[in-house]
Amino acid sequence: MSDAHDAQAVKAAVRKYLIIFGALIVGTIVTVLVSFVHFGEEGSNTINILVALAIASVKAFLVAGYFMHLISERKMIYGILLATVFFFAGLMYLTVWSMEPVNLVHIKADVP
């Protein structure tokens, strides 16, 4: 009886991993297709970058949650993951913010 239960558990785990793998493949295809769509005004890629980051975040959650088994870990792991997401979001905000031509990062000083 134990062998049948173990075989059934293995089948369920393999099925779950195949579904996650399929979702990652679909996410990759959606990322490629969305890269050809231009959101917003001409010359501004901010919305395109935000859409790509949103798709990448969902895919990263799937990888970290299921393949790295974070979905069933303790609160400390989630705290560390939350801090990582917070700092990653901050760095991505700074990256997108610095791409705007009106920011001080892109103003060049007049050098004689």
C-alpha positions as CSV (number, residue, x, y, z in Angstrom):
1,M,0.0,0.0,0.0
2,S,2.9,2.3,0.8
3,D,4.4,1.8,-2.7
4,A,1.2,2.8,-4.4
5,H,0.9,5.9,-2.3
6,D,4.6,6.8,-3.0
7,A,4.1,6.3,-6.7
8,Q,1.0,8.4,-6.7
9,A,2.8,11.2,-4.8
10,V,5.7,11.1,-7.3
11,K,3.2,11.3,-10.2
12,A,1.5,14.3,-8.6
13,A,4.9,16.0,-8.0
14,V,6.0,15.4,-11.6
15,R,2.7,16.7,-12.9
16,K,3.0,19.9,-10.8
17,Y,6.6,20.5,-12.1
18,L,5.5,20.0,-15.7
19,I,2.6,22.5,-15.2
20,I,5.1,25.0,-13.8
21,F,7.5,24.3,-16.6
22,G,4.7,24.9,-19.1
23,A,3.7,28.1,-17.4
24,L,7.4,29.3,-17.7
25,I,7.4,28.5,-21.4
26,V,4.2,30.4,-21.9
27,G,5.6,33.3,-19.9
28,T,8.7,33.3,-22.1
29,I,6.5,33.3,-25.3
30,V,4.4,36.1,-23.9
31,T,7.5,38.1,-23.0
32,V,8.7,37.8,-26.6
33,L,5.3,38.7,-28.1
34,V,5.0,41.7,-25.8
35,S,8.4,43.0,-26.8
36,F,7.0,43.7,-30.3
37,V,4.1,45.8,-28.8
38,H,4.9,49.4,-28.1
39,F,2.9,50.8,-25.2
40,G,2.7,54.5,-24.5
41,E,4.2,57.3,-26.6
42,E,6.9,57.0,-29.2
43,G,10.4,57.1,-27.8
44,S,9.4,56.1,-24.3
45,N,10.1,52.6,-23.3
46,T,9.0,52.9,-19.6
47,I,5.7,51.1,-19.9
48,N,7.4,48.3,-22.0
49,I,10.0,47.9,-19.3
50,L,7.4,47.8,-16.6
51,V,5.4,45.1,-18.5
52,A,8.5,43.0,-19.1
53,L,9.5,43.3,-15.4
54,A,6.0,42.3,-14.3
55,I,6.1,39.1,-16.5
56,A,9.7,38.4,-15.3
57,S,8.5,38.8,-11.7
58,V,5.8,36.2,-12.1
59,K,8.2,33.8,-13.7
60,A,10.7,34.4,-10.9
61,F,8.0,33.7,-8.3
62,L,7.3,30.4,-10.1
63,V,10.9,29.4,-10.1
64,A,11.6,30.5,-6.5
65,G,8.3,29.2,-5.2
66,Y,8.2,25.8,-6.8
67,F,11.6,24.7,-8.1
68,M,13.5,26.2,-5.1
69,H,10.7,25.0,-2.7
70,L,10.1,28.4,-1.1
71,I,6.4,28.0,-1.3
72,S,6.5,25.6,1.7
73,E,9.2,27.1,3.8
74,R,9.1,29.1,7.0
75,K,8.3,32.7,7.6
76,M,12.0,33.7,7.8
77,I,12.5,32.7,4.2
78,Y,9.5,34.8,3.2
79,G,10.9,37.7,5.2
80,I,14.2,37.5,3.3
81,L,12.4,37.1,0.0
82,L,10.2,40.1,0.8
83,A,13.3,42.2,1.6
84,T,14.9,41.1,-1.6
85,V,11.8,42.0,-3.6
86,F,11.7,45.4,-1.9
87,F,15.3,46.3,-2.7
88,F,14.9,44.8,-6.3
89,A,11.9,47.0,-6.8
90,G,13.8,50.0,-5.5
91,L,16.7,49.4,-7.8
92,M,14.4,48.9,-10.8
93,Y,12.6,52.1,-9.9
94,L,16.0,53.9,-9.9
95,T,16.9,52.4,-13.3
96,V,13.6,53.4,-14.9
97,W,13.8,56.9,-13.3
98,S,17.3,57.4,-14.6
99,M,16.2,56.6,-18.2
100,E,14.0,59.8,-18.3
101,P,16.0,62.5,-20.2
102,V,14.8,65.3,-17.8
103,N,16.5,63.7,-14.8
104,L,19.8,65.2,-13.5
105,V,21.6,62.0,-14.3
106,H,21.5,62.8,-18.0
107,I,22.3,66.5,-17.8
108,K,25.9,67.0,-19.1
109,A,28.0,69.9,-17.8
110,D,29.5,72.3,-20.3
111,V,33.1,71.5,-20.4
112,P,35.3,74.1,-22.1
